[in-house]
């Protein structure tokens, strides 16, 4: 399929490979403030990183500005581990 979009591609010597996605034991991302001041976490979205980027970005912005995020971040708090 790639040659259709990249006609100069030489696939010889290549092999199929799939890497691991970053995820946590409960499959939920970590979104929220760290115990240390001025540190905010937003990671572990797994294969939904691009899909959840806008909502996560807005939530982090709101946390940094001292505003209420648009969703309840309790399930995603870093302190759950």
N, C-alpha and C positions, 0 to 999 in steps of 0.2 A: 504494500500500500504506500509506503513512504516514497518509492521511486516515482509515483504519480505526481507527488508534490515537490519532490527534489530529484529532477531528472539526472543530475550529475552524481547522485549518491552511489557509492560502490558498497553493496551490502556483503560482499564476500568476506569471510572470516568473522562475520558478526554472529551473535547468538541471542536467543530470546532470554530475557532476564526480567525478574520482577522484584523490586525492593520492598522493604517493610514500611508501613506508614506509622508516623508517630501517634501513638495512642496510649491511654492509661488503663489500668486494670478495670475500671468501671465504664470505659469507653466514652466518658464525658471529657470535654476540654477543661482546662484550668483557666478561669477568668476571675480576676479579682486582685485585691491588694495583698501584698506580702506582709509578714510580720514587721519587717524593717520599713522605716518611713520612705516615702517617695519611690517605692517599687511596686509596679503593677504587672501581673502575669496575664498572658494570653497565648496559650500554646496547647498542643495535644488534640487538635481538631481532626486528626486522621485524614481520611479521604474527603472530608467535608470542609476542608480549610477554605477553599475559594467560595464555596456556597455560604459559609457562615462568616466570612470576613467582614462584610458590611455591618452586620449586627454586633459582632465582637468589637469592631472599631468604634462604633457609636457608644457601646457600653463602656469601653475604656476611656473614651473622651469624657463621658459624663462623670466617671469616677474621678478623673483628674481635675475636673472643674467643680467637684463637690456637688454634682447634681444627681438626681435619681435616674439610674439606667432604665431603658425602656422595658427590660425584662427582669424578673427576679433572678439574681445571680447566686442565690444560696446553693443550688445543686452543683455549681461550678467552683465554689470557693476553694482556694488552695489548702486551707486548713483541714479539709476532709480526710487527708491522709496522715 
